[in-house]
Amino acid sequence: MKKIVFFFFFIFFSYIYPLKAVEVSVRILSTKVITSFIFSPIEGNYTVYGDGVIISDSDVTGIFQMNIDGDSIQLKTFERTIGKYGSVKMIAKQNDCAFKIKSVQPESKVRSYEDNLMVTIAPDRKQFFLVNKVDVEKYIGGVVESESGKRSNLEYYKLQSILCRTYLLGNINRHLYEGFQVCDDVHCQAYLNRTLNKDVKKAVYETKGLVVVDNDLNLITAAFFSNCGGETCNSQDVWAVSTSYLKSVKDTFCLRQTHAHWRSEIPLNDWKSYLQLKHNYPIEDSLKFNDATSFEQSNGRAIYFTDKDLKIPLKTIRSDFQLKSTYFSIDQIGNTIVFNGKGYGHGVGLCQEGAMRMAELNFTYKQILNFYYKDVHLVDLLALNYFKQE
């Protein structure tokens, strides 16, 4: 029976993650409305296609600028205008090609990526769609560095690689109706550059093909965030979806890290207006209002800010006042309401700063994984071909 389950599990994943190297289509610079940019190879050679026809070859000396001209892409070099096209593709001629992009309108910093670039104009004709079609594992490396920084521990990078790969496969077609698979923003996963970090590359290579599944062999929701402030959240308390593996965990590893504590202040009158206008709270009753200016989470995380006449989800208050987390107390000091908070992020799944500290203390990536996610398993997709042949 177990082999049958694994067989269907393999069939499902071989559709989205074949045994040979695969690519993922990522819209890059997705938060910018780009109308002009410069492309230049930095490693290897590229073939340039305009509307599917070869129009040029380029090595590391080549520099191309693309501008929106009506409903067309104007492609030019510094010396001449090459032509106008509906779509332009920069296709790598070797496996180790890389390029850099600099947005001209609006101006931005240079970013570098690997493999291929597909360029089209958005349906509104007001911006480019820039899509990096890149090998999955190269993409994972870029995500790991973007999400974790350049100075983390190798063991932590291994864990983050597995989680990023799991998240990708679970959301592989999130933007398919737009002509690409995932974006480079936190809506999917941050992907700001290719990685040159040797430890990140090693971590991705040594965990290649590994993903995390639950007891039913389903990909987990590989949630992570910056710092839990000492306790993670149950998934149902934040997203109203209960899982077997996203359970609250007491975490002391993150308590001395960068985002463990925070403080935010607002005028007392703003708090009064918020409670009265948005939540119909009777602030004219001074005794009742006193209850609304004092709140603690001393016995672990709460879900609601509440008294006898009020029940507000803490995630609503966090969103409305742009607080770093829902793990806070409320105090009145004179004419000021003070939020004293812990942690940074939604609080579900992996506490990144806690996990980084565990890696520094020589916990393995498997130990860290099982500390933050309950009853989960690592599965090597590349090895499951055995079950297909049974």
C-alpha positions as a Markdown table, in Angstrom:
| # | Residue | x | y | z |
|---|---|---|---|---|
| 1 | Met | 0.0 | 0.0 | 0.0 |
| 2 | Lys | 2.8 | 2.4 | 0.9 |
| 3 | Lys | 4.5 | 1.8 | -2.5 |
| 4 | Ile | 1.2 | 2.6 | -4.2 |
| 5 | Val | 1.0 | 5.9 | -2.4 |
| 6 | Phe | 4.6 | 6.8 | -3.2 |
| 7 | Phe | 3.9 | 5.9 | -6.9 |
| 8 | Phe | 1.1 | 8.4 | -7.2 |
| 9 | Phe | 3.1 | 10.9 | -5.3 |
| 10 | Phe | 5.9 | 10.5 | -7.7 |
| 11 | Ile | 3.6 | 10.7 | -10.8 |
| 12 | Phe | 2.2 | 14.0 | -9.4 |
| 13 | Phe | 5.6 | 15.6 | -8.9 |
| 14 | Ser | 7.1 | 14.3 | -12.0 |
| 15 | Tyr | 4.6 | 16.5 | -13.8 |
| 16 | Ile | 5.9 | 19.7 | -12.1 |
| 17 | Tyr | 9.4 | 18.6 | -11.2 |
| 18 | Pro | 10.8 | 16.2 | -13.8 |
| 19 | Leu | 14.0 | 14.2 | -13.0 |
| 20 | Lys | 16.0 | 16.2 | -15.4 |
| 21 | Ala | 16.9 | 19.8 | -14.8 |
| 22 | Val | 13.8 | 22.1 | -15.1 |
| 23 | Glu | 13.2 | 25.8 | -15.3 |
| 24 | Val | 10.9 | 28.2 | -13.6 |
| 25 | Ser | 9.5 | 31.4 | -15.1 |
| 26 | Val | 9.9 | 34.3 | -12.6 |
| 27 | Arg | 8.7 | 37.8 | -13.2 |
| 28 | Ile | 11.6 | 40.0 | -12.0 |
| 29 | Leu | 11.5 | 43.6 | -10.9 |
| 30 | Ser | 7.8 | 43.0 | -10.5 |
| 31 | Thr | 7.2 | 45.9 | -8.1 |
| 32 | Lys | 8.4 | 48.5 | -10.6 |
| 33 | Val | 6.6 | 50.0 | -13.6 |
| 34 | Ile | 9.5 | 49.7 | -16.0 |
| 35 | Thr | 9.4 | 51.4 | -19.4 |
| 36 | Ser | 13.1 | 51.4 | -20.3 |
| 37 | Phe | 15.9 | 49.1 | -19.2 |
| 38 | Ile | 19.4 | 48.0 | -20.2 |
| 39 | Phe | 20.4 | 44.3 | -20.6 |
| 40 | Ser | 24.0 | 43.1 | -20.7 |
| 41 | Pro | 25.6 | 39.6 | -20.5 |
| 42 | Ile | 28.2 | 39.2 | -17.7 |
| 43 | Glu | 29.0 | 35.5 | -18.3 |
| 44 | Gly | 28.7 | 33.5 | -21.5 |
| 45 | Asn | 27.0 | 34.2 | -24.8 |
| 46 | Tyr | 23.4 | 35.0 | -25.7 |
| 47 | Thr | 21.3 | 34.7 | -28.8 |
| 48 | Val | 18.8 | 37.6 | -29.2 |
| 49 | Tyr | 15.4 | 36.8 | -30.7 |
| 50 | Gly | 12.8 | 39.3 | -31.9 |
| 51 | Asp | 9.4 | 37.8 | -32.5 |
| 52 | Gly | 10.9 | 34.4 | -32.6 |
| 53 | Val | 13.6 | 35.2 | -35.2 |
| 54 | Ile | 17.3 | 35.4 | -34.5 |
| 55 | Ile | 18.4 | 39.0 | -34.8 |
| 56 | Ser | 21.7 | 39.1 | -33.0 |
| 57 | Asp | 24.3 | 37.3 | -30.9 |
| 58 | Ser | 26.0 | 38.8 | -27.9 |
| 59 | Asp | 28.9 | 38.2 | -25.6 |
| 60 | Val | 29.9 | 40.0 | -22.4 |
| 61 | Thr | 30.7 | 43.2 | -24.4 |
| 62 | Gly | 27.2 | 43.5 | -25.7 |
| 63 | Ile | 24.8 | 46.1 | -24.2 |
| 64 | Phe | 21.2 | 46.4 | -25.3 |
| 65 | Gln | 18.5 | 49.0 | -24.3 |
| 66 | Met | 14.8 | 48.3 | -24.6 |
| 67 | Asn | 12.1 | 51.0 | -24.6 |
| 68 | Ile | 8.3 | 50.9 | -25.0 |
| 69 | Asp | 7.3 | 52.5 | -28.2 |
| 70 | Gly | 3.5 | 52.3 | -28.6 |
| 71 | Asp | 2.7 | 48.7 | -28.6 |
| 72 | Ser | 6.2 | 47.6 | -29.6 |
| 73 | Ile | 9.6 | 47.0 | -27.9 |
| 74 | Gln | 12.3 | 49.2 | -29.4 |
| 75 | Leu | 15.6 | 47.3 | -29.2 |
| 76 | Lys | 18.8 | 49.2 | -29.7 |
| 77 | Thr | 22.5 | 49.3 | -28.9 |
| 78 | Phe | 24.5 | 52.5 | -28.2 |
| 79 | Glu | 25.4 | 52.6 | -31.9 |
| 80 | Arg | 22.1 | 51.8 | -33.6 |
| 81 | Thr | 18.4 | 50.9 | -33.4 |
| 82 | Ile | 18.0 | 47.3 | -34.3 |
| 83 | Gly | 14.2 | 47.2 | -34.7 |
| 84 | Lys | 10.8 | 47.0 | -33.1 |
| 85 | Tyr | 9.2 | 43.8 | -31.9 |
| 86 | Gly | 6.3 | 42.4 | -30.0 |
| 87 | Ser | 8.5 | 40.2 | -27.9 |
| 88 | Val | 12.3 | 39.9 | -27.3 |
| 89 | Lys | 14.1 | 36.9 | -25.9 |
| 90 | Met | 17.7 | 36.7 | -24.6 |
| 91 | Ile | 18.5 | 33.0 | -24.7 |
| 92 | Ala | 21.7 | 31.6 | -23.0 |
| 93 | Lys | 23.9 | 29.5 | -25.3 |
| 94 | Gln | 25.7 | 27.7 | -22.4 |
| 95 | Asn | 24.7 | 26.4 | -19.0 |
| 96 | Asp | 26.7 | 29.0 | -17.0 |
| 97 | Cys | 25.4 | 32.2 | -18.6 |
| 98 | Ala | 24.4 | 35.3 | -16.5 |
| 99 | Phe | 23.2 | 38.8 | -17.3 |
| 100 | Lys | 22.6 | 42.1 | -15.6 |
| 101 | Ile | 19.7 | 44.4 | -15.8 |
| 102 | Lys | 19.4 | 48.1 | -14.9 |
| 103 | Ser | 16.1 | 49.9 | -15.1 |
| 104 | Val | 16.4 | 53.3 | -16.7 |
| 105 | Gln | 12.8 | 54.4 | -16.3 |
| 106 | Pro | 12.4 | 54.4 | -13.3 |
| 107 | Glu | 16.1 | 54.4 | -12.4 |
| 108 | Ser | 17.2 | 51.5 | -10.1 |
| 109 | Lys | 20.2 | 49.6 | -9.0 |
| 110 | Val | 21.8 | 46.9 | -11.2 |
| 111 | Arg | 20.6 | 43.3 | -10.6 |
| 112 | Ser | 22.1 | 40.1 | -12.0 |
| 113 | Tyr | 20.4 | 36.8 | -12.9 |
| 114 | Glu | 21.3 | 33.6 | -14.6 |
| 115 | Asp | 20.0 | 31.8 | -17.8 |
| 116 | Asn | 17.3 | 33.5 | -19.9 |
| 117 | Leu | 15.3 | 36.7 | -20.2 |
| 118 | Met | 11.9 | 37.0 | -21.9 |
| 119 | Val | 10.6 | 40.5 | -22.6 |
| 120 | Thr | 7.0 | 41.4 | -23.4 |
| 121 | Ile | 4.8 | 44.4 | -22.9 |
| 122 | Ala | 2.0 | 44.2 | -20.3 |
| 123 | Pro | -1.6 | 44.2 | -21.6 |
| 124 | Asp | -2.0 | 47.9 | -20.5 |
| 125 | Arg | 0.9 | 48.8 | -22.7 |
| 126 | Lys | 2.4 | 50.9 | -19.9 |
| 127 | Gln | 5.2 | 48.6 | -18.6 |
| 128 | Phe | 7.5 | 45.7 | -19.4 |
| 129 | Phe | 7.0 | 42.2 | -18.2 |
| 130 | Leu | 10.5 | 40.9 | -17.6 |
| 131 | Val | 10.6 | 37.1 | -17.0 |
| 132 | Asn | 13.7 | 35.2 | -16.0 |
| 133 | Lys | 13.4 | 31.7 | -17.2 |
| 134 | Val | 15.9 | 30.0 | -14.9 |
| 135 | Asp | 17.0 | 26.6 | -13.7 |
| 136 | Val | 15.0 | 25.7 | -10.5 |
| 137 | Glu | 18.1 | 25.2 | -8.3 |
| 138 | Lys | 19.7 | 28.4 | -9.5 |
| 139 | Tyr | 16.4 | 30.2 | -8.6 |
| 140 | Ile | 16.4 | 28.5 | -5.2 |
| 141 | Gly | 19.9 | 29.9 | -4.5 |
| 142 | Gly | 18.8 | 33.4 | -5.4 |
| 143 | Val | 15.8 | 33.1 | -3.1 |
| 144 | Val | 17.8 | 31.7 | -0.2 |
| 145 | Glu | 20.2 | 34.6 | -0.3 |
| 146 | Ser | 17.4 | 37.1 | -0.7 |
| 147 | Glu | 15.4 | 35.7 | 2.2 |
| 148 | Ser | 18.4 | 34.9 | 4.5 |
| 149 | Gly | 21.2 | 37.3 | 3.7 |
| 150 | Lys | 24.8 | 36.6 | 3.0 |
| 151 | Arg | 26.1 | 35.8 | 6.5 |
| 152 | Ser | 24.1 | 32.8 | 7.7 |
| 153 | Asn | 25.3 | 29.4 | 8.7 |
| 154 | Leu | 25.7 | 26.6 | 6.1 |
| 155 | Glu | 23.3 | 24.3 | 8.0 |
| 156 | Tyr | 20.7 | 27.1 | 8.0 |
| 157 | Tyr | 21.1 | 27.6 | 4.3 |
| 158 | Lys | 20.4 | 23.9 | 3.8 |
| 159 | Leu | 17.1 | 24.2 | 5.7 |
| 160 | Gln | 16.1 | 27.4 | 3.9 |
| 161 | Ser | 16.9 | 25.8 | 0.6 |
| 162 | Ile | 14.5 | 22.9 | 1.3 |
| 163 | Leu | 11.8 | 25.2 | 2.5 |
| 164 | Cys | 12.1 | 27.5 | -0.5 |
| 165 | Arg | 12.0 | 24.6 | -2.8 |
| 166 | Thr | 8.9 | 23.2 | -1.1 |
| 167 | Tyr | 7.2 | 26.6 | -1.2 |
| 168 | Leu | 8.0 | 26.9 | -4.9 |
| 169 | Leu | 6.5 | 23.6 | -5.8 |
| 170 | Gly | 3.4 | 24.3 | -3.8 |
| 171 | Asn | 2.8 | 27.6 | -5.6 |
| 172 | Ile | 4.4 | 26.8 | -8.9 |
| 173 | Asn | 1.6 | 28.2 | -11.0 |
| 174 | Arg | 0.4 | 31.1 | -8.9 |
| 175 | His | 0.8 | 33.6 | -11.8 |
| 176 | Leu | 0.3 | 31.3 | -14.7 |
| 177 | Tyr | -2.7 | 33.2 | -16.1 |
| 178 | Glu | -0.3 | 36.2 | -16.3 |
| 179 | Gly | 2.2 | 34.4 | -18.5 |
| 180 | Phe | 4.7 | 33.4 | -15.8 |
| 181 | Gln | 4.8 | 31.1 | -12.8 |
| 182 | Val | 5.9 | 33.1 | -9.8 |
| 183 | Cys | 7.0 | 36.7 | -9.0 |
| 184 | Asp | 10.1 | 37.9 | -7.3 |
| 185 | Asp | 8.3 | 39.7 | -4.5 |
| 186 | Val | 7.3 | 38.4 | -1.0 |
| 187 | His | 3.9 | 37.6 | -2.5 |
| 188 | Cys | 5.7 | 34.5 | -3.8 |
| 189 | Gln | 9.3 | 34.5 | -2.5 |
| 190 | Ala | 11.9 | 37.3 | -2.6 |
| 191 | Tyr | 14.3 | 36.8 | -5.5 |
| 192 | Leu | 16.5 | 39.9 | -5.9 |
| 193 | Asn | 19.6 | 38.6 | -7.6 |
| 194 | Arg | 21.5 | 35.4 | -8.5 |
| 195 | Thr | 23.7 | 34.1 | -5.7 |
| 196 | Leu | 27.5 | 34.1 | -5.7 |
| 197 | Asn | 27.7 | 32.9 | -2.1 |
| 198 | Lys | 29.6 | 29.6 | -2.0 |
| 199 | Asp | 27.8 | 28.4 | 1.1 |
| 200 | Val | 24.4 | 29.1 | -0.4 |
| 201 | Lys | 25.4 | 27.2 | -3.6 |
| 202 | Lys | 26.7 | 24.3 | -1.6 |
| 203 | Ala | 23.6 | 24.2 | 0.5 |
| 204 | Val | 21.3 | 24.1 | -2.6 |
| 205 | Tyr | 23.5 | 21.4 | -4.2 |
| 206 | Glu | 23.6 | 19.2 | -1.1 |
| 207 | Thr | 19.8 | 19.4 | -0.7 |
| 208 | Lys | 18.9 | 19.2 | -4.3 |
| 209 | Gly | 15.4 | 17.7 | -4.9 |
| 210 | Leu | 14.6 | 17.6 | -1.1 |
| 211 | Val | 11.1 | 18.9 | -0.1 |
| 212 | Val | 9.0 | 18.6 | 3.1 |
| 213 | Val | 5.8 | 16.6 | 3.2 |
| 214 | Asp | 3.3 | 15.8 | 6.0 |
| 215 | Asn | 2.1 | 12.4 | 7.1 |
| 216 | Asp | -0.2 | 12.2 | 4.1 |
| 217 | Leu | 2.7 | 12.9 | 1.7 |
| 218 | Asn | 1.3 | 16.3 | 0.8 |
| 219 | Leu | 3.7 | 19.3 | 0.4 |
| 220 | Ile | 3.6 | 21.4 | 3.6 |
| 221 | Thr | 2.9 | 25.0 | 3.6 |
| 222 | Ala | 6.5 | 26.0 | 4.1 |
| 223 | Ala | 5.8 | 29.2 | 6.1 |
| 224 | Phe | 8.6 | 31.2 | 7.6 |
| 225 | Phe | 9.1 | 34.7 | 9.1 |
| 226 | Ser | 11.7 | 36.8 | 10.8 |
| 227 | Asn | 11.3 | 36.4 | 14.6 |
| 228 | Cys | 8.6 | 34.9 | 16.8 |
| 229 | Gly | 9.4 | 36.8 | 20.0 |
| 230 | Gly | 9.6 | 33.5 | 22.0 |
| 231 | Glu | 6.5 | 31.6 | 20.7 |
| 232 | Thr | 5.3 | 30.7 | 17.2 |
| 233 | Cys | 1.6 | 30.6 | 16.3 |
| 234 | Asn | -0.9 | 27.9 | 15.4 |
| 235 | Ser | -1.8 | 28.3 | 11.7 |
| 236 | Gln | -5.5 | 28.3 | 12.6 |
| 237 | Asp | -5.0 | 31.3 | 14.9 |
| 238 | Val | -3.6 | 33.4 | 12.0 |
| 239 | Trp | -5.0 | 32.0 | 8.8 |
| 240 | Ala | -8.1 | 30.1 | 10.1 |
| 241 | Val | -6.7 | 26.9 | 8.5 |
| 242 | Ser | -5.6 | 24.1 | 10.9 |
| 243 | Thr | -2.7 | 21.9 | 9.9 |
| 244 | Ser | -1.0 | 19.0 | 11.7 |
| 245 | Tyr | 2.4 | 20.5 | 11.4 |
| 246 | Leu | 2.1 | 24.3 | 11.9 |
| 247 | Lys | 1.6 | 24.3 | 15.7 |
| 248 | Ser | 2.7 | 26.8 | 18.4 |
| 249 | Val | 6.3 | 26.2 | 19.7 |
| 250 | Lys | 8.0 | 27.8 | 22.6 |
| 251 | Asp | 11.2 | 29.2 | 21.2 |
| 252 | Thr | 14.0 | 30.7 | 23.3 |
| 253 | Phe | 16.6 | 30.7 | 20.5 |
| 254 | Cys | 15.4 | 34.0 | 19.0 |
| 255 | Leu | 15.0 | 36.1 | 22.1 |
| 256 | Arg | 18.3 | 37.9 | 21.8 |
| 257 | Gln | 18.2 | 38.4 | 18.1 |
| 258 | Thr | 17.7 | 41.6 | 16.1 |
| 259 | His | 13.9 | 41.6 | 15.8 |
| 260 | Ala | 13.1 | 40.1 | 19.2 |
| 261 | His | 11.6 | 43.3 | 20.6 |
| 262 | Trp | 10.0 | 46.5 | 19.3 |
| 263 | Arg | 8.1 | 49.5 | 20.4 |
| 264 | Ser | 5.5 | 51.7 | 18.7 |
| 265 | Glu | 3.5 | 54.7 | 19.9 |
| 266 | Ile | 0.3 | 56.4 | 18.8 |
| 267 | Pro | -1.6 | 59.4 | 20.2 |
| 268 | Leu | -4.3 | 58.4 | 22.7 |
| 269 | Asn | -6.9 | 60.3 | 20.7 |
| 270 | Asp | -6.1 | 58.1 | 17.6 |
| 271 | Trp | -6.7 | 55.0 | 19.7 |
| 272 | Lys | -10.0 | 56.4 | 21.0 |
| 273 | Ser | -11.1 | 57.2 | 17.4 |
| 274 | Tyr | -10.1 | 53.8 | 16.2 |
| 275 | Leu | -12.1 | 52.0 | 18.8 |
| 276 | Gln | -15.1 | 54.2 | 18.5 |
| 277 | Leu | -15.4 | 54.6 | 14.7 |
| 278 | Lys | -14.2 | 51.2 | 13.5 |
| 279 | His | -15.3 | 49.0 | 16.4 |
| 280 | Asn | -18.2 | 50.9 | 18.0 |
| 281 | Tyr | -16.6 | 50.9 | 21.4 |
| 282 | Pro | -18.3 | 53.2 | 24.0 |
| 283 | Ile | -15.3 | 55.4 | 24.9 |
| 284 | Glu | -17.5 | 57.8 | 26.8 |
| 285 | Asp | -17.7 | 55.2 | 29.6 |
| 286 | Ser | -14.4 | 56.0 | 31.3 |
| 287 | Leu | -14.3 | 52.8 | 33.3 |
| 288 | Lys | -14.7 | 50.7 | 30.2 |
| 289 | Phe | -12.2 | 52.7 | 28.3 |
| 290 | Asn | -9.6 | 52.1 | 31.0 |
| 291 | Asp | -9.8 | 48.4 | 30.1 |
| 292 | Ala | -9.1 | 49.3 | 26.5 |
| 293 | Thr | -5.8 | 51.0 | 27.4 |
| 294 | Ser | -4.3 | 48.0 | 29.2 |
| 295 | Phe | -3.5 | 44.7 | 27.5 |
| 296 | Glu | -1.0 | 42.0 | 28.1 |
| 297 | Gln | 0.0 | 38.6 | 26.6 |
| 298 | Ser | 1.9 | 37.3 | 29.6 |
| 299 | Asn | 0.7 | 33.7 | 29.4 |
| 300 | Gly | 1.6 | 33.1 | 25.7 |
| 301 | Arg | 0.2 | 34.5 | 22.5 |
| 302 | Ala | -3.4 | 35.6 | 22.4 |
| 303 | Ile | -5.7 | 35.7 | 19.3 |
| 304 | Tyr | -7.9 | 38.7 | 20.3 |
| 305 | Phe | -7.7 | 42.0 | 22.0 |
| 306 | Thr | -10.7 | 41.7 | 24.2 |
| 307 | Asp | -12.7 | 42.8 | 27.2 |
| 308 | Lys | -16.4 | 42.4 | 28.1 |
| 309 | Asp | -17.6 | 44.6 | 25.2 |
| 310 | Leu | -14.8 | 44.2 | 22.7 |
| 311 | Lys | -13.2 | 41.4 | 20.7 |
| 312 | Ile | -10.8 | 42.5 | 17.9 |
| 313 | Pro | -8.5 | 40.1 | 16.1 |
| 314 | Leu | -4.9 | 41.1 | 17.0 |
| 315 | Lys | -4.0 | 40.6 | 13.3 |
| 316 | Thr | -6.5 | 43.3 | 12.5 |
| 317 | Ile | -4.8 | 45.8 | 14.9 |
| 318 | Arg | -1.4 | 44.8 | 13.6 |
| 319 | Ser | -2.5 | 45.5 | 10.0 |
| 320 | Asp | -4.3 | 48.7 | 10.8 |
| 321 | Phe | -1.4 | 50.2 | 12.7 |
| 322 | Gln | 1.4 | 48.6 | 10.7 |
| 323 | Leu | 2.9 | 46.8 | 13.7 |
| 324 | Lys | 5.7 | 44.3 | 13.4 |
| 325 | Ser | 3.7 | 41.4 | 14.9 |
| 326 | Thr | 0.6 | 40.5 | 16.9 |
| 327 | Tyr | 2.6 | 39.7 | 20.0 |
| 328 | Phe | 2.3 | 42.9 | 21.9 |
| 329 | Ser | 1.1 | 44.6 | 25.1 |
| 330 | Ile | -0.8 | 47.9 | 25.3 |
| 331 | Asp | -0.2 | 50.6 | 27.9 |
| 332 | Gln | -1.3 | 54.2 | 28.3 |
| 333 | Ile | 1.4 | 56.7 | 29.2 |
| 334 | Gly | -0.1 | 60.1 | 29.5 |
| 335 | Asn | -1.6 | 61.0 | 26.2 |
| 336 | Thr | 0.2 | 58.2 | 24.4 |
| 337 | Ile | -0.7 | 54.6 | 23.7 |
| 338 | Val | 2.4 | 52.4 | 23.7 |
| 339 | Phe | 2.7 | 49.0 | 22.0 |
| 340 | Asn | 5.5 | 47.0 | 23.5 |
| 341 | Gly | 6.0 | 44.1 | 21.1 |
| 342 | Lys | 7.9 | 40.9 | 20.5 |
| 343 | Gly | 9.0 | 39.4 | 17.2 |
| 344 | Tyr | 8.6 | 40.3 | 13.6 |
| 345 | Gly | 6.2 | 38.6 | 11.1 |
| 346 | His | 3.1 | 36.5 | 11.0 |
| 347 | Gly | 4.5 | 34.0 | 13.5 |
| 348 | Val | 3.6 | 30.7 | 11.7 |
| 349 | Gly | 6.2 | 28.1 | 10.9 |
| 350 | Leu | 9.9 | 28.7 | 10.9 |
| 351 | Cys | 11.3 | 31.5 | 13.0 |
| 352 | Gln | 14.3 | 32.5 | 10.9 |
| 353 | Glu | 16.3 | 34.2 | 13.6 |
| 354 | Gly | 15.7 | 31.4 | 16.0 |
| 355 | Ala | 16.7 | 28.8 | 13.3 |
| 356 | Met | 19.8 | 30.8 | 12.5 |
| 357 | Arg | 20.8 | 30.7 | 16.2 |
| 358 | Met | 20.1 | 27.0 | 16.4 |
| 359 | Ala | 22.4 | 26.5 | 13.4 |
| 360 | Glu | 25.1 | 28.5 | 15.1 |
| 361 | Leu | 24.8 | 26.2 | 18.1 |
| 362 | Asn | 25.4 | 23.2 | 15.8 |
| 363 | Phe | 21.9 | 21.8 | 15.4 |
| 364 | Thr | 21.5 | 20.1 | 12.1 |
| 365 | Tyr | 19.0 | 21.3 | 9.5 |
| 366 | Lys | 16.9 | 18.2 | 10.2 |
| 367 | Gln | 16.8 | 18.9 | 13.9 |
| 368 | Ile | 15.8 | 22.6 | 13.2 |
| 369 | Leu | 13.1 | 21.5 | 10.8 |
| 370 | Asn | 11.6 | 19.1 | 13.3 |
| 371 | Phe | 11.7 | 21.7 | 16.0 |
| 372 | Tyr | 9.5 | 24.2 | 14.1 |
| 373 | Tyr | 7.4 | 21.8 | 12.1 |
| 374 | Lys | 5.7 | 18.8 | 13.7 |
| 375 | Asp | 5.3 | 15.4 | 12.1 |
| 376 | Val | 6.9 | 16.2 | 8.8 |
| 377 | His | 9.2 | 14.3 | 6.5 |
| 378 | Leu | 11.9 | 15.0 | 4.0 |
| 379 | Val | 11.4 | 13.4 | 0.6 |
| 380 | Asp | 13.9 | 13.2 | -2.2 |
| 381 | Leu | 11.9 | 13.6 | -5.3 |
| 382 | Leu | 14.7 | 12.4 | -7.5 |
| 383 | Ala | 14.8 | 9.0 | -5.7 |
| 384 | Leu | 11.1 | 8.3 | -6.0 |
| 385 | Asn | 11.6 | 6.8 | -9.5 |
| 386 | Tyr | 12.3 | 3.5 | -7.7 |
| 387 | Phe | 8.6 | 3.4 | -6.7 |
| 388 | Lys | 7.5 | 4.1 | -10.2 |
| 389 | Gln | 9.3 | 1.0 | -11.4 |
| 390 | Glu | 7.9 | -1.3 | -8.7 |
